[in-house]
Amino acid sequence: MQIGSMPMMPPGGSPRDQVVNNLSAQVEAGEITAEDQDAMMEALDAMHAERMENGPPAPGSAPPSQEEIQANFESMLAEQVEAGTLGQDQADHLAEMFEEGELGRPPEGQGPPPPGGEGGGSMDELMSAILSQLQSGSTYDGSGEQTGSIASLLADYTA
């Protein structure tokens, strides 16, 4: 794998690490038990594995709505309850965390910025900026210091 193709880690670790930290804090606060935490992580890992087996969405397909995402998550939780991986209280707790954006999804009304919004840009704008930088020659100044990079353009791009 090329370094440029590696996904960037969100602040605070991977989404899984953030969920583990969140659940650990809830155990420490006495809100849930360590057994609840273990069951919830097992269920979330199983749900993630199932999603990965299904593969990515078809190219050009519209992203699901917030309601579709919520319904799909609740359906997956119900499957985990039926399989005995989760108790209903644990599933309800995870559903509440999901609704509040504590499981890697922003709370209702706080979704990601639209394409081309602040900090982003269209793919055409990104490609134009990369081409411009490549055509300008070296990205080093007279002292040998790097003055910019294509990597920085990619790091700032959000789709």
C-alpha distance (Angstrom), angle and dihedral (degrees) to the residues before:
residue distance angle dihedral
M1 . . .
Q2 3.78 . .
I3 3.75 117.6 .
G4 3.81 91.3 -124.1
S5 3.79 90.7 57.2
M6 3.79 95.4 52.9
P7 3.79 113.6 108.7
M8 3.78 115.4 -113.2
M9 3.78 115.5 -113.9
P10 3.80 113.6 -121.1
P11 3.80 117.0 -121.3
G12 3.79 109.8 -81.7
G13 3.81 95.5 30.2
S14 3.77 133.1 -77.8
P15 3.80 120.6 -23.3
R16 3.82 87.9 -106.4
D17 3.81 90.9 53.0
Q18 3.79 89.6 50.5
V19 3.82 91.3 52.4
V20 3.82 91.1 47.4
N21 3.82 89.9 50.3
N22 3.80 91.7 47.2
L23 3.81 92.9 49.6
S24 3.82 91.4 44.1
A25 3.80 89.4 54.3
Q26 3.80 89.0 51.0
V27 3.83 90.1 51.5
E28 3.82 90.6 49.9
A29 3.82 90.3 49.0
G30 3.80 90.4 50.9
E31 3.81 93.3 -117.6
I32 3.83 93.2 122.0
T33 3.80 135.2 9.5
A34 3.79 126.5 -110.5
E35 3.81 86.9 -112.5
D36 3.82 89.4 55.6
Q37 3.80 89.4 50.6
D38 3.81 92.1 50.6
A39 3.82 92.6 48.1
M40 3.80 92.5 47.0
M41 3.81 92.9 49.5
E42 3.82 91.0 47.3
A43 3.80 90.0 51.8
L44 3.81 93.6 45.5
D45 3.81 90.5 48.9
A46 3.82 90.4 50.4
M47 3.80 90.9 48.5
H48 3.80 90.8 49.2
A49 3.81 91.7 49.5
E50 3.81 89.9 51.1
R51 3.80 91.2 50.7
M52 3.81 91.1 49.8
E53 3.83 90.9 50.3
N54 3.81 89.7 54.4
G55 3.80 90.2 57.2
P56 3.79 129.8 -144.6
P57 3.79 123.0 -40.9
A58 3.78 118.0 -89.2
P59 3.81 113.7 -82.6
G60 3.78 111.4 -94.9
S61 3.79 94.3 17.6
A62 3.78 117.2 136.6
P63 3.79 116.3 -107.0
P64 3.81 114.6 -106.4
S65 3.79 119.1 -98.5
Q66 3.80 121.9 -111.2
E67 3.81 88.4 -104.1
E68 3.82 92.0 52.5
I69 3.80 91.5 48.4
Q70 3.82 91.1 49.7
A71 3.82 92.6 46.9
N72 3.81 91.5 48.4
F73 3.81 91.6 49.4
E74 3.80 92.1 48.9
S75 3.81 90.2 48.3
M76 3.80 90.2 52.4
L77 3.81 90.0 48.6
A78 3.82 90.0 51.4
E79 3.81 89.0 53.1
Q80 3.82 89.7 52.6
V81 3.82 90.7 50.6
E82 3.81 90.5 49.4
A83 3.82 90.2 48.6
G84 3.82 89.9 52.4
T85 3.81 94.2 -118.6
L86 3.81 91.6 116.0
G87 3.75 136.2 29.1
Q88 3.80 117.5 -131.3
D89 3.83 91.8 -108.5
Q90 3.79 90.1 53.4
A91 3.81 91.3 48.4
D92 3.80 90.1 49.5
H93 3.80 89.8 50.4
L94 3.81 91.7 51.5
A95 3.82 90.9 46.7
E96 3.81 89.5 53.1
M97 3.81 91.5 48.2
F98 3.81 89.4 49.5
E99 3.81 92.1 50.7
E100 3.81 89.9 50.5
G101 3.81 91.9 50.6
E102 3.80 95.2 -111.3
L103 3.81 94.4 126.5
G104 3.77 101.1 59.5
R105 3.81 99.4 -72.4
P106 3.78 123.3 101.6
P107 3.80 116.3 -116.6
E108 3.79 117.2 -95.8
G109 3.80 111.5 -67.5
Q110 3.79 93.3 16.8
G111 3.78 100.3 87.0
P112 3.78 125.6 147.3
P113 3.79 118.2 -68.8
P114 3.78 114.8 -88.5
P115 3.80 117.9 -98.3
G116 3.77 110.6 -81.0
G117 3.81 90.9 23.5
E118 3.76 128.2 124.8
G119 3.82 112.7 -38.7
G120 3.78 91.5 10.7
G121 3.73 136.8 68.1
S122 3.72 139.8 -177.8
M123 3.76 123.1 -69.0
D124 3.82 88.1 -112.7
E125 3.81 90.3 55.8
L126 3.80 91.1 48.3
M127 3.79 93.4 48.5
S128 3.80 90.5 46.5
A129 3.81 91.2 52.1
I130 3.81 92.0 48.2
L131 3.81 91.7 48.3
S132 3.79 91.2 48.1
Q133 3.79 91.6 50.6
L134 3.80 92.0 48.0
Q135 3.80 91.5 49.1
S136 3.80 92.8 49.3
G137 3.80 90.3 67.4
S138 3.77 122.4 -139.6
T139 3.77 121.8 26.1
Y140 3.82 90.6 -153.4
D141 3.79 125.4 96.9
G142 3.81 126.3 -141.3
S143 3.82 93.0 -82.8
G144 3.80 92.3 55.5
E145 3.80 93.8 -106.2
Q146 3.80 117.3 138.6
T147 3.80 110.3 -113.8
G148 3.79 99.2 -169.4
S149 3.76 141.7 -24.1
I150 3.73 143.1 -148.5
A151 3.80 87.0 -121.9
S152 3.80 89.5 63.1
L153 3.82 89.8 52.9
L154 3.79 90.3 52.0
A155 3.80 93.3 45.1
D156 3.81 90.3 56.1
Y157 3.80 94.4 46.2
T158 3.80 118.6 101.1
A159 3.77 122.3 -178.1
